[in-house]
Amino acid sequence: MPHIIAAVKTYATVGEICNVLRDEFGEYQPGGTM
């Protein structure tokens, strides 16, 4: 969280922050149905 706050303070956009998080953790993939 501190890194995200630091990015916001340096005027990073939401899209830029989301792209970094997506690169790091990947996109959500819902599981199959039971």
C-alpha positions in Angstrom: 0.0 0.0 0.0 2.8 2.5 0.7 4.1 2.1 -2.8 0.7 2.8 -4.3 0.4 6.0 -2.2 3.8 7.1 -3.3 2.8 6.5 -6.9 -0.3 8.6 -6.4 1.7 11.4 -4.9 3.9 11.5 -8.0 0.7 11.8 -10.1 0.6 8.3 -11.5 -2.7 7.6 -13.2 -5.1 4.8 -12.1 -4.4 3.1 -15.4 -0.6 3.1 -14.8 -1.0 1.7 -11.3 -3.4 -1.0 -12.6 -1.0 -2.0 -15.3 1.8 -2.5 -12.8 -0.5 -4.6 -10.6 -1.7 -6.6 -13.6 1.8 -7.3 -14.7 2.8 -8.4 -11.2 -0.2 -10.4 -10.2 -2.0 -11.2 -13.4 -5.7 -10.8 -14.3 -8.5 -12.4 -12.3 -9.6 -15.7 -13.8 -12.9 -17.0 -12.3 -12.8 -20.7 -11.4 -14.9 -23.2 -13.2 -18.5 -24.1 -12.1 -19.0 -27.0 -9.9 
